[in-house]
C-alpha cells in the first residue's frame, strides 16, 4: 500500500509539473508576419505618419514602420487594410487593482490586501485572476496594459505591469516588481467638539504609523547589511526574511516607491520623508499635487492621477480643480500619468481610462501630452520604454486600431494586438448588449403604455 501511495504521489507531482510547464509557457506571437497598411500612425515619439505601414514580425515585435511605399511586405504576411483608420500604442492604466477584484461587494472575489500593516512581500502578479470578466471589457476600449498593485496597510507590497491577455499570470506579467506601494497615513484631524479631546490621540496615531514605516525601511537596510557580511569570520549566518528581502530593490533604488497621498498635508509629509530616506518616489492620487507642482518638478517626481473626473477636494474650490490638475502639473514640468483609481470601482471602470485623459484635454492639457501620458510616459516611468509606449522598430507590437478619435466615446477600437498577438475584443458588455437588443418584444395589444 505504501508503495502504491508513493507511486500515486509521484505521478501527481509529475503531472502537476507538466501542467505548470504547459500553462507557464508563452505561446508564439504569430505564425506569419502582419502588415497594417494605409492607417494614420500615431507614433507618439515622433510626428504622425499618414498612410503608413507597420510591419510586425513573427516574434511579436515591430519589424519596420514607415510610409507605405517604403516598407517592403513579405509575401506570406497577413495584410490589414486600415485605410482611414488610426493606429496608436495600447493605453497603459497606471494604477489599478484590475485582476485582483471582480465584484467589490462580494468578499470572495476580492484579493487586494493582506492582513496587517506591513506586507512588503506581497506580490500583485501571483494573485491575478486571468479569467476576470473585467479584463476583456477593459481591453475592448484600448487599455492593453495595466500596473496592478495591492492595497491596504502601510506597505501594501509590490506591483506588476501586466498585459491584459493570457491564460496564466506568468503569461500576463510583463515586468515585476515595478514598484513598492505605500498608503500614506491620513494627516487630517477630526476637530468636531465631540472629538476635540482626542486631538492628541489622533496626532499620536498618525505619528506612530510614520514611525512604523521608518523603522521598516531601517530594518530592511540593516538586514541587507547583515546579509552582505554573513558567513565571514566571526559573523554568524543570517536566516532569510521574505519581507525584508522584498524591500531590497527599493532600498537600493532599483525600483521606486509609489506613495498614495491626496491632500496637501499628506503630500508634504511624504515628500519630506522620502527625501530624508533617500528613496525614489512616485506620487499616486495627487488631488492636491497642483499645489506643490514646482517641488514635484524640481525633484522629478511623476504623478499618477487617480481619476480626473472627480469632485473638488473642498467645497470652496472651483468645480474644475480636479479637471485642471493635469495641465497645471504639466505646465510646471511634472510627468503626469492617468489611472481610473486603485479601488474596485476604478477596476470596474478601467475601460474609461482614455476619457480621464480627455477630460484633462478639455481643460487645457495639450492633446499630444495626454496621448503620451497614456503611452510612452507611462512606459518610461515604469522602466519599459524599450518595449512599450510608441510605434518603433524593435518594440512590442502592442497596438490598437481605432476608427476615430480614441479620446472621444464615438471613437471605436476595431482591432488590437498585444506583443503581436491578435486580441479578442468580445466581452461581457457586448454580450449583454446583444442579448437585450434581441429580447422578445411583447405582442401589440393596442393598450397604451
C-alpha positions in Angstrom: 0.0 0.0 0.0 2.8 2.4 0.9 4.5 1.6 -2.5 1.2 2.3 -4.3 0.7 5.5 -2.4 4.2 6.6 -3.2 3.6 5.9 -6.9 0.4 7.9 -6.9 2.1 10.8 -5.2 5.0 10.7 -7.7 2.6 10.5 -10.6 0.6 13.5 -9.3 3.8 15.5 -8.8 4.9 14.8 -12.4 1.5 15.7 -13.8 1.5 18.9 -11.8 4.9 19.8 -13.1 3.9 19.1 -16.7 0.7 21.1 -16.4 2.6 24.0 -14.8 5.1 23.9 -17.6 2.4 23.9 -20.2 0.5 26.8 -18.6 3.5 28.9 -18.0 5.0 28.6 -21.5 4.2 31.8 -23.5 2.7 31.0 -26.9 4.4 32.0 -30.1 3.4 35.5 -31.1 2.4 34.9 -34.7 2.5 32.2 -37.3 3.3 34.7 -40.1 4.1 38.4 -40.3 1.5 41.1 -40.0 1.3 44.3 -42.2 -1.1 47.1 -41.1 -1.3 49.4 -44.1 -2.9 52.7 -45.0 -3.6 54.0 -41.5 -2.5 57.2 -39.8 0.2 56.1 -37.4 0.4 58.0 -34.1 4.0 57.1 -33.2 4.0 59.2 -30.0 7.8 59.8 -30.0 7.6 61.4 -33.5 5.2 63.1 -35.9 2.1 61.3 -37.0 2.5 59.4 -40.3 -0.4 59.4 -42.7 -1.0 56.4 -44.9 1.8 54.5 -43.1 2.6 50.8 -42.7 3.5 48.9 -39.6 5.2 45.5 -40.2 5.1 43.0 -37.3 7.4 40.0 -37.2 6.6 36.5 -36.1 8.3 37.4 -32.8 5.6 39.9 -32.0 7.9 42.9 -32.4 7.7 45.8 -34.8 10.0 44.9 -37.7 9.5 48.1 -39.7 7.4 51.3 -39.7 7.2 54.0 -42.3 5.4 55.3 -45.4 3.5 52.7 -47.3 5.9 52.7 -50.3 9.0 52.5 -48.0 8.2 49.3 -46.1 8.7 46.0 -48.0 6.0 43.5 -47.1 6.8 39.7 -47.1 4.7 37.7 -49.5 3.3 35.5 -46.7 2.3 38.4 -44.4 -1.3 38.9 -43.2 -2.4 42.2 -44.6 -4.8 44.5 -42.7 -6.2 47.3 -44.8 -6.5 50.2 -42.3 -7.2 53.0 -44.8 -9.0 55.8 -43.0 -8.2 54.4 -39.5 -5.7 55.2 -36.8 -3.0 53.1 -35.1 -1.9 54.0 -31.5 0.2 52.2 -29.0 -2.1 50.4 -26.4 -3.1 52.5 -23.4 -1.5 51.9 -20.1 -3.6 52.2 -16.9 -1.0 53.4 -14.4 -2.6 52.4 -11.0 -5.3 49.8 -10.6 -6.4 46.6 -8.9 -7.6 45.1 -12.1 -7.3 41.3 -11.9 -7.3 41.4 -8.1 -11.0 42.2 -7.7 -14.2 41.2 -9.6 -17.2 42.4 -7.6 -16.4 44.9 -4.9 -19.4 43.9 -2.8 -18.5 40.2 -2.9 -15.7 39.5 -0.5 -14.8 36.2 -2.1 -13.8 37.9 -5.3 -11.5 40.5 -3.6 -7.8 39.8 -3.2 -6.5 43.3 -3.0 -4.9 43.3 0.5 -3.1 41.2 3.0 -3.7 41.1 6.8 -1.6 43.5 8.8 0.1 46.9 8.2 3.4 45.8 6.7 3.3 43.5 3.7 6.3 44.2 1.6 6.5 40.6 0.4 3.0 40.7 -1.2 3.3 40.3 -5.0 0.4 41.5 -7.0 1.2 39.4 -10.1 0.7 36.0 -8.3 -2.9 37.0 -7.3 -4.0 38.0 -10.8 -7.2 36.3 -12.0 -6.7 35.8 -15.8 -10.3 34.9 -16.2 -11.7 38.1 -14.8 -14.6 39.5 -16.8 -13.3 43.0 -16.2 -10.2 42.3 -18.3 -11.9 41.8 -21.7 -14.2 44.8 -21.0 -11.2 47.0 -20.4 -9.1 46.0 -23.4 -12.1 46.4 -25.7 -11.5 50.2 -25.2 -7.8 50.1 -26.0 -6.4 49.6 -22.5 -3.9 46.8 -23.1 -1.5 47.1 -20.2 -2.1 47.9 -16.5 0.0 48.5 -13.4 -1.7 46.3 -10.9 -1.0 46.8 -7.2 -2.3 45.6 -3.9 -3.7 48.0 -1.3 -4.2 48.0 2.5 -2.0 48.7 5.5 1.1 50.9 5.3 3.2 48.9 2.9 0.9 47.0 0.6 3.5 45.1 -1.4 4.9 45.3 -5.0 3.1 46.0 -8.2 3.3 44.3 -11.6 2.9 45.6 -15.1 0.6 43.1 -16.8 -0.7 42.6 -20.3 -4.5 42.3 -20.4 -4.4 38.9 -22.2 -3.1 35.5 -21.3 -4.0 32.1 -19.8 -1.9 32.5 -16.6 -0.4 35.2 -14.5 3.1 34.2 -15.8 1.9 34.9 -19.4 0.4 38.2 -18.4 3.3 39.6 -16.4 5.4 42.0 -18.4 7.5 43.2 -15.5 7.5 42.5 -11.8 8.3 44.0 -9.4 7.7 47.5 -10.8 7.4 49.5 -7.5 6.7 49.1 -3.8 3.4 50.7 -2.8 2.8 52.7 0.4 -0.5 54.1 1.7 0.5 57.3 3.4 -1.3 57.9 6.8 -4.1 60.5 6.8 -2.8 63.8 8.2 -6.2 65.4 8.9 -7.6 65.8 12.4 -11.2 65.4 13.5 -11.9 68.8 15.1 -15.6 68.3 15.9 -16.5 69.2 19.5 -17.1 65.6 20.4 -13.6 64.6 19.2 -11.7 67.6 20.3 -10.4 66.0 23.5 -8.9 63.2 21.3 -6.7 65.5 19.1 -3.5 64.4 20.8 -4.5 60.8 20.4 -5.1 61.4 16.7 -1.7 63.0 16.3 0.0 60.2 18.1 -1.8 57.6 16.0 -0.5 59.1 12.7 3.0 59.7 14.1 3.1 56.0 15.2 2.3 54.9 11.7 5.1 57.1 10.2 7.5 55.7 12.8 6.5 52.1 11.8 7.1 53.0 8.2 10.5 54.5 9.0 11.5 51.5 11.2 10.5 49.1 8.5 12.9 50.7 6.0 15.6 51.0 8.6 15.3 47.3 9.4 15.3 46.3 5.8 18.5 48.3 5.2 20.1 46.7 8.3 19.0 43.2 7.2 20.8 43.6 3.9 23.9 45.0 5.5 23.9 41.9 7.8 23.4 39.6 4.9 26.2 41.1 3.0 28.8 40.1 5.7 27.0 36.9 6.8 29.4 33.9 6.8 32.5 36.0 7.2 34.9 35.1 10.0 33.2 35.7 13.3 29.8 36.7 11.7 27.0 34.2 12.2 24.8 33.3 9.1 21.6 35.2 8.8 18.3 33.5 8.0 16.4 34.8 5.1 13.4 37.1 5.8 11.0 37.3 3.0 9.6 40.6 4.0 12.9 42.4 4.3 14.2 40.6 1.2 11.4 42.1 -0.9 12.4 45.6 0.1 16.0 45.3 -1.2 15.3 46.8 -4.7 13.6 49.8 -3.1 16.3 50.4 -0.5 18.9 50.1 -3.3 16.8 52.4 -5.5 16.4 49.8 -8.3 12.6 50.3 -8.2 10.6 53.4 -6.9 8.2 53.8 -4.1 4.7 54.7 -5.1 3.1 56.7 -2.3 -0.7 57.1 -2.3 -1.4 60.6 -1.0 -4.0 63.1 -1.9 -4.3 66.1 0.4 -1.6 68.7 0.7 -0.5 67.7 4.2 0.0 64.1 3.1 1.9 65.1 0.1 4.2 67.5 2.0 4.9 64.8 4.6 5.6 62.1 2.0 8.0 64.4 0.1 9.9 65.2 3.3 10.0 61.6 4.4 11.3 60.2 1.0 13.9 62.9 0.8 15.2 62.0 4.3 15.1 58.3 3.4 16.8 58.9 0.0 14.2 57.0 -1.9 12.8 57.4 -5.4 9.2 58.4 -5.3 6.1 58.4 -7.5 3.1 60.2 -6.2 -0.3 58.5 -6.8 -3.6 60.1 -6.1 -2.4 63.6 -6.1 -5.6 65.6 -5.8 -3.6 68.5 -4.3 -0.5 67.8 -6.4 -1.0 71.1 -8.3 -0.4 73.0 -5.1 3.2 71.6 -4.9 3.9 71.3 -8.7 7.2 73.2 -8.6 8.6 71.0 -5.8 7.5 67.8 -7.7 9.1 69.1 -10.9 12.3 70.0 -9.1 12.6 66.5 -7.7 11.4 64.9 -10.9 8.6 63.0 -9.2 5.9 61.7 -11.6 2.3 61.9 -10.5 -0.3 59.3 -11.2 -3.7 61.0 -11.1 -6.3 58.5 -9.7 -9.1 59.9 -11.9 -9.7 63.3 -13.4 -13.5 63.0 -13.5 -13.9 63.8 -9.8 -15.3 66.4 -7.4 -13.1 69.1 -5.8 -11.5 68.0 -2.6 -13.0 71.0 -0.7 -16.4 72.7 -1.0 -14.9 76.1 -1.6 -12.6 75.1 -4.5 -13.7 75.8 -8.1 -15.5 73.0 -9.8 -12.8 72.5 -12.4 -9.9 72.0 -9.8 -9.5 68.2 -10.5 -10.0 68.8 -14.2 -7.2 71.3 -14.4 -4.8 69.4 -12.1 -3.1 67.7 -15.1 -2.4 70.9 -17.1 -1.1 72.7 -14.0 1.3 69.9 -13.3 2.3 69.6 -17.0 3.0 73.4 -17.2 5.4 73.1 -14.2 7.3 70.2 -15.9 5.8 67.3 -14.0 5.3 64.0 -15.7 1.6 63.1 -15.4 0.1 59.6 -15.8 -3.5 58.6 -15.7 -5.4 55.9 -14.0 -9.0 55.1 -13.1 -8.2 54.7 -9.4 -6.9 51.9 -7.3 -10.2 50.7 -5.8 -12.8 48.2 -7.0 -14.8 51.0 -8.7 -11.8 52.0 -10.6 -11.1 48.5 -11.8 -14.7 48.0 -12.9 -14.4 51.2 -14.9 -10.8 50.8 -16.2 -12.2 50.9 -19.7 -12.8 54.6 -19.2 -9.1 55.4 -18.9 -8.9 57.4 -22.2 -11.8 59.6 -21.1 -9.9 60.6 -17.9 -7.2 62.0 -20.2 -9.9 63.5 -22.4 -11.3 65.5 -19.5 -7.8 66.9 -18.8 -7.5 67.8 -22.5 -10.8 69.6 -22.4 -9.5 71.8 -19.5 -6.2 72.7 -21.1 -3.8 69.8 -21.3 -2.3 69.5 -24.8 -3.7 66.5 -26.6 -0.2 65.3 -27.5 0.7 65.3 -23.8 -2.4 63.3 -22.9 -1.6 60.6 -25.5 2.0 60.5 -24.4 0.8 60.2 -20.7 -1.3 57.1 -21.7 1.6 55.5 -23.6 5.2 56.4 -23.6 5.4 58.5 -20.4 3.9 55.5 -18.5 6.3 53.1 -20.2 9.3 55.3 -19.2 8.2 55.8 -15.6 7.8 52.0 -15.2 11.1 51.2 -16.9 9.6 49.6 -20.0 10.2 52.3 -22.7 12.3 49.8 -24.6 9.3 47.6 -25.2 6.1 49.7 -24.9 4.6 53.2 -25.4 5.4 54.1 -29.0 5.4 52.7 -32.6 9.1 52.0 -33.2 11.2 49.2 -34.6 12.1 46.6 -32.1 9.3 47.4 -29.7 6.4 45.0 -28.8 3.6 45.3 -31.3 1.1 46.3 -28.6 -1.2 48.3 -30.7 -4.8 49.4 -31.2 -6.7 50.2 -34.5 -9.3 53.0 -34.0 -11.9 54.4 -36.4 -11.9 57.9 -34.9 -10.6 59.9 -32.0 -9.9 57.5 -29.2 -10.4 60.2 -26.6 -14.0 60.5 -27.6 -16.7 58.0 -26.9 -17.5 57.8 -30.7 -14.0 56.5 -31.5 -14.2 52.7 -31.5 -11.4 50.2 -31.2 -11.7 47.9 -34.2 -8.7 45.6 -33.6 -6.0 45.2 -31.0 -2.7 43.3 -30.7 -0.6 42.5 -27.6 3.0 41.7 -28.4 1.9 40.8 -31.9 -0.9 38.5 -30.9 -4.5 39.2 -32.0 -6.7 40.2 -29.1 -10.3 39.1 -28.9 -12.4 42.2 -28.3 -15.5 40.2 -27.4 -16.6 41.0 -23.8 -19.4 40.8 -21.3 -20.7 44.2 -22.0 -21.1 43.4 -25.7 -22.8 40.1 -24.9 -25.3 41.8 -22.6 -26.0 44.4 -25.3 -26.6 41.8 -27.9 -28.7 39.7 -25.5 -31.1 42.5 -24.6 -31.2 44.0 -28.1 -32.6 40.7 -29.3 -35.0 40.2 -26.4 -38.6 39.1 -27.4 -41.0 42.0 -27.8 -44.5 41.8 -26.4 -47.3 41.3 -28.9 -49.1 44.5 -29.6 -52.4 44.6 -27.7 -53.4 48.1 -28.5 -53.1 49.1 -24.8 -51.4 52.4 -24.1 -48.3 52.3 -22.0 
